[in-house]
Amino acid sequence: MKFSVIIPTRNRPHALAACLDSFNALTYPTGAWELIVVNDGGSRSLAVTDQLRSQLPLQFVTIAPSGPAAARNAGARLAQGDYLAFTDDDCRVSPDWLQQFERGFAQTGLDALGGQTLNPEADRRGAAASQFLIDFLYDYMQDKSGNALLLVSNNVAYRHQAFTAVGGFNQFFPLAAAEDMELSYRLATHGYRQAYYPAATVWHHHRLGAWGHVRQQFRYGRGACFFEQIKRQASYRTIRPTANSFYRSLAPAMRRACLPYRLCLLLVAGQIAFQVGKQFQTVLSKLSGRFTRSSERV
C-alpha cells in the first residue's frame, strides 16, 4: 500500500463529515491508500456513517483523550502505507492530493513534504491573518541549506520509515500547537530532508474570525513554550531562526503584501497574544513543575 491518510478528530462531527466527503472525489487508485480516523476521546456523535464506510477504505478508532499528537501517532501505528499523509477534520483535500504527494516524493527524493493550505474564507479577517502567517512561515522557516523547519500538520506527508525512526509526534504537546514544528526540527537534526510542496493542496475551513485568530495565537504561544522546554532538554542541531529575526522579517513581508490596515492590526494583536500565551504557559509550567496538559482544541 502506498499511502495511509490519518485524521485526528474530537467533537467536530459536521466538520469531519465534510472532510470525509472530500475523499470521495479523490482520484488516487483504489487499493493504494487507506484512511484512518482517530477519535481523540470525543463524546459527540461522529459522522462516520455506514455509507461512508462502504465508499471509503476507512478505519475508525477511539482513544482516551490524549491530544492531537497522540491521536496522530495512534493512527500511524495502525498504518500500512509506505507514506503517512496527515490532514485535519476541518480540511477538505483536493482530488489529486495524493497524486501530487507521490509525484513530489518521486521527484525530490525527500523524506517529508508539506502541502499548500488554502483559505476558502478570505472575507474572514482571522482566516486571512492565519493564511498570511502560514505562507510567511513556509518561506521563513528554513535552514541555510533550504531544509524546511516547519511542515504544518493539517497538510503533510512523511516517509513511514522516517516518521517511525524519529518516534513520530512528541506526545508531551497537549495542544494543537507547535508539535508539527518540533517534529520538523527533530527530523532535520537526524539528517532527514523536508520541503514545502505547494502542488499538494487542501482547503482549510476553520471559520476563523478576528477574536478566533487572537485566541489561536495565544494557544500557539503556549505551544511555543512547550517547544522551548523540549528543545532545552534535547540535542537539536543549532538552527535559525530567532525571535528577533522573525519580527524583523515579518514586518517587511506585511508591507510587501500591501495588507489592509485592519488586517495588519490583527496580525500585530495576534503576535502580542502569542507572547502572552508563551509567558502564561511558562508560569503554569513553573508552578506545576512539569508540562501542564490540556484538552483545549480550536
C-alpha positions as CSV (number, residue, x, y, z in Angstrom):
1,M,0.0,0.0,0.0
2,K,1.3,3.4,-0.9
3,F,-0.4,5.9,1.4
4,S,-2.0,5.9,4.8
5,V,-4.1,9.0,5.5
6,I,-4.6,9.9,9.1
7,I,-7.1,12.3,10.5
8,P,-7.4,13.2,14.2
9,T,-10.7,14.4,15.4
10,R,-12.5,15.5,18.6
11,N,-16.1,16.6,18.9
12,R,-16.4,18.2,15.4
13,P,-18.8,15.8,13.6
14,H,-20.0,18.3,11.0
15,A,-16.5,19.3,10.0
16,L,-15.5,15.7,9.9
17,A,-18.4,14.8,7.7
18,A,-17.4,17.4,5.1
19,C,-13.8,16.4,5.3
20,L,-14.5,12.7,4.7
21,D,-16.9,13.5,1.9
22,S,-14.0,15.3,0.1
23,F,-12.2,11.9,-0.1
24,N,-15.0,10.6,-2.2
25,A,-13.6,12.8,-5.0
26,L,-10.0,11.6,-4.5
27,T,-8.6,10.2,-7.8
28,Y,-5.9,8.1,-6.3
29,P,-6.2,4.4,-7.3
30,T,-8.4,2.2,-5.2
31,G,-6.4,-0.2,-3.1
32,A,-3.3,2.0,-3.0
33,W,-4.4,4.1,0.0
34,E,-6.2,3.7,3.3
35,L,-8.0,6.3,5.6
36,I,-7.6,6.1,9.4
37,V,-9.8,8.4,11.6
38,V,-8.7,8.7,15.2
39,N,-11.3,10.0,17.7
40,D,-9.3,11.7,20.5
41,G,-11.8,10.9,23.2
42,G,-14.6,12.9,21.7
43,S,-18.1,12.2,23.1
44,R,-20.3,13.8,20.4
45,S,-21.8,11.7,17.7
46,L,-19.4,11.3,14.8
47,A,-20.3,11.4,11.1
48,V,-18.8,8.0,10.2
49,T,-21.8,6.5,8.6
50,D,-22.3,3.1,7.1
51,Q,-22.4,4.7,3.7
52,L,-19.0,6.3,4.2
53,R,-17.6,3.1,5.4
54,S,-18.8,1.4,2.2
55,Q,-17.4,4.2,0.0
56,L,-14.0,4.7,1.6
57,P,-11.2,2.4,2.8
58,L,-11.9,3.6,6.3
59,Q,-10.7,2.6,9.7
60,F,-12.2,4.3,12.8
61,V,-10.5,4.1,16.2
62,T,-11.2,5.8,19.5
63,I,-8.5,6.5,22.1
64,A,-8.7,8.1,25.5
65,P,-8.4,12.0,25.4
66,S,-4.7,12.5,24.8
67,G,-4.2,15.4,22.5
68,P,-3.7,15.7,18.7
69,A,-0.1,14.5,18.7
70,A,-1.0,11.2,20.4
71,A,-4.0,10.8,18.1
72,R,-1.8,11.1,15.0
73,N,0.6,8.6,16.5
74,A,-2.2,6.2,17.2
75,G,-3.2,6.3,13.6
76,A,0.4,5.9,12.4
77,R,0.7,2.7,14.5
78,L,-2.2,1.2,12.5
79,A,-0.9,2.4,9.1
80,Q,0.2,0.0,6.4
81,G,1.3,2.6,3.8
82,D,4.8,3.5,2.7
83,Y,3.9,7.1,3.3
84,L,1.9,8.7,6.1
85,A,-0.3,11.7,5.0
86,F,-2.0,13.8,7.6
87,T,-4.8,16.3,7.5
88,D,-7.3,17.7,9.9
89,D,-11.1,17.3,10.3
90,D,-11.7,20.9,9.2
91,C,-9.9,20.5,5.9
92,R,-11.0,19.2,2.5
93,V,-8.5,17.6,0.2
94,S,-8.1,18.3,-3.5
95,P,-8.9,15.3,-5.8
96,D,-5.3,15.0,-6.8
97,W,-3.8,15.4,-3.3
98,L,-2.2,12.0,-3.0
99,Q,-1.0,12.0,-6.7
100,Q,0.8,15.3,-6.0
101,F,2.5,14.0,-2.9
102,E,3.5,10.8,-4.8
103,R,4.9,12.9,-7.6
104,G,6.7,15.2,-5.1
105,F,8.4,12.3,-3.3
106,A,9.5,10.7,-6.6
107,Q,10.9,14.0,-8.0
108,T,12.7,15.2,-4.9
109,G,13.7,12.1,-3.0
110,L,12.9,13.9,0.2
111,D,11.6,12.4,3.5
112,A,8.8,14.8,4.2
113,L,6.7,17.2,2.2
114,G,4.3,20.0,3.4
115,G,1.5,20.8,1.1
116,Q,-0.2,24.2,0.5
117,T,-3.2,25.1,2.7
118,L,-5.7,27.3,1.0
119,N,-8.2,29.6,2.7
120,P,-11.8,29.5,1.2
121,E,-13.0,32.3,3.6
122,A,-10.9,35.3,2.6
123,D,-13.6,37.6,3.9
124,R,-12.9,36.5,7.4
125,R,-10.1,38.6,8.8
126,G,-9.0,35.9,11.2
127,A,-8.7,33.3,8.5
128,A,-6.9,35.8,6.2
129,A,-4.4,36.6,9.0
130,S,-3.8,32.9,9.7
131,Q,-3.3,32.2,6.0
132,F,-0.8,35.1,5.7
133,L,1.3,33.7,8.6
134,I,1.3,30.2,7.2
135,D,2.6,31.4,3.8
136,F,5.2,33.6,5.5
137,L,6.4,30.8,7.8
138,Y,6.9,28.4,4.9
139,D,9.2,30.9,3.3
140,Y,10.9,31.9,6.6
141,M,11.3,28.6,8.4
142,Q,14.2,27.1,6.5
143,D,17.8,26.4,7.5
144,K,20.8,27.6,5.5
145,S,20.6,24.6,3.1
146,G,16.9,25.2,2.3
147,N,15.6,22.4,4.5
148,A,12.1,23.2,5.9
149,L,11.8,23.6,9.6
150,L,8.0,23.7,9.7
151,L,5.6,21.4,7.9
152,V,2.1,22.2,9.1
153,S,0.3,19.1,10.3
154,N,-3.0,19.7,8.5
155,N,-1.3,19.0,5.1
156,V,1.9,17.0,5.4
157,A,3.2,13.6,4.3
158,Y,6.2,11.6,5.6
159,R,8.0,8.5,4.5
160,H,6.8,6.0,7.0
161,Q,10.3,4.8,7.8
162,A,11.5,8.4,8.6
163,F,8.5,9.2,10.8
164,T,8.9,5.9,12.8
165,A,12.7,6.3,13.1
166,V,12.4,9.6,15.0
167,G,9.4,8.5,17.1
168,G,6.6,10.4,15.4
169,F,4.9,13.4,17.0
170,N,6.1,14.3,20.5
171,Q,3.2,13.5,22.9
172,F,4.3,16.0,25.5
173,F,2.4,18.5,23.4
174,P,-1.2,18.6,24.8
175,L,-2.4,21.3,22.4
176,A,-2.7,21.6,18.7
177,A,0.3,24.0,18.7
178,A,4.0,23.6,17.8
179,E,4.0,19.8,17.8
180,D,4.5,19.9,14.0
181,M,7.4,22.3,14.2
182,E,9.1,20.2,16.9
183,L,8.9,17.1,14.6
184,S,10.3,19.1,11.7
185,Y,13.3,20.2,13.9
186,R,13.8,16.6,15.1
187,L,13.8,15.3,11.5
188,A,16.3,17.9,10.5
189,T,18.5,17.1,13.4
190,H,18.6,13.4,12.4
191,G,19.5,14.3,8.8
192,Y,16.2,13.8,7.1
193,R,15.3,16.3,4.3
194,Q,12.0,18.1,4.0
195,A,10.4,20.8,2.0
196,Y,7.3,22.8,1.2
197,Y,5.5,21.3,-1.8
198,P,2.6,23.6,-2.8
199,A,1.2,21.3,-5.5
200,A,-0.5,19.2,-2.8
201,T,-3.4,21.3,-1.7
202,V,-6.1,21.2,1.0
203,W,-8.8,23.8,1.8
204,H,-8.9,24.8,5.5
205,H,-12.5,25.6,6.5
206,H,-11.6,26.9,10.0
207,R,-14.2,29.8,10.0
208,L,-11.7,31.9,12.0
209,G,-12.8,35.4,13.0
210,A,-10.6,38.2,14.4
211,W,-11.1,37.1,18.0
212,G,-10.5,33.5,16.9
213,H,-7.2,34.4,15.4
214,V,-6.1,36.1,18.7
215,R,-7.1,33.0,20.7
216,Q,-5.3,30.8,18.2
217,Q,-2.1,32.8,18.5
218,F,-2.4,32.7,22.3
219,R,-2.6,28.9,22.1
220,Y,0.4,28.8,19.6
221,G,2.4,30.8,22.2
222,R,1.6,28.2,24.8
223,G,2.8,25.6,22.3
224,A,6.0,27.5,21.7
225,C,6.7,27.3,25.5
226,F,6.4,23.5,25.4
227,F,8.7,23.5,22.3
228,E,11.3,25.6,24.1
229,Q,11.2,23.4,27.1
230,I,11.6,20.2,25.0
231,K,14.4,21.8,22.9
232,R,16.4,22.7,26.0
233,Q,16.3,19.0,27.0
234,A,17.2,17.6,23.6
235,S,20.3,17.8,21.4
236,Y,18.8,19.6,18.4
237,R,21.2,20.9,15.9
238,T,21.6,24.7,16.2
239,I,19.2,26.1,13.6
240,R,17.9,29.5,13.0
241,P,15.5,31.4,13.3
242,T,15.5,33.6,16.4
243,A,12.5,35.6,17.6
244,N,14.2,38.9,16.7
245,S,15.0,37.9,13.2
246,F,11.4,36.6,12.9
247,Y,9.9,40.0,13.6
248,R,12.5,41.8,11.5
249,S,11.4,39.6,8.6
250,L,7.6,39.7,9.3
251,A,7.2,43.5,9.2
252,P,8.7,43.9,5.7
253,A,6.7,40.9,4.4
254,M,3.5,42.7,5.6
255,R,4.5,45.8,3.8
256,R,5.3,44.0,0.6
257,A,1.9,42.2,0.7
258,C,0.1,45.6,0.9
259,L,-2.2,44.2,3.5
260,P,-5.2,46.2,4.6
261,Y,-4.6,48.3,7.7
262,R,-7.1,46.4,9.8
263,L,-5.5,43.1,8.9
264,C,-2.1,44.5,9.9
265,L,-3.5,45.5,13.3
266,L,-4.9,42.0,13.7
267,L,-1.6,40.4,12.9
268,V,0.1,42.6,15.5
269,A,-2.6,41.8,18.1
270,G,-2.0,38.1,17.3
271,Q,1.7,38.3,17.9
272,I,1.1,40.1,21.2
273,A,-1.3,37.3,22.1
274,F,1.4,34.8,21.1
275,Q,3.9,36.3,23.5
276,V,1.3,36.5,26.3
277,G,0.4,32.8,25.7
278,K,4.1,31.9,25.9
279,Q,4.6,33.7,29.2
280,F,1.3,32.3,30.6
281,Q,2.4,28.7,29.9
282,T,5.9,29.4,31.3
283,V,4.3,30.4,34.6
284,L,2.0,27.4,34.6
285,S,4.9,25.1,33.9
286,K,6.9,26.6,36.8
287,L,4.0,26.3,39.2
288,S,3.3,22.7,38.3
289,G,6.9,21.6,37.9
290,R,6.0,19.7,34.7
291,F,4.3,20.1,31.4
292,T,0.7,21.2,32.0
293,R,-1.7,19.2,30.0
294,S,-4.9,20.5,28.5
295,S,-7.6,19.1,26.2
296,E,-8.2,22.5,24.6
297,R,-8.5,22.4,20.9
298,V,-9.8,25.0,18.4
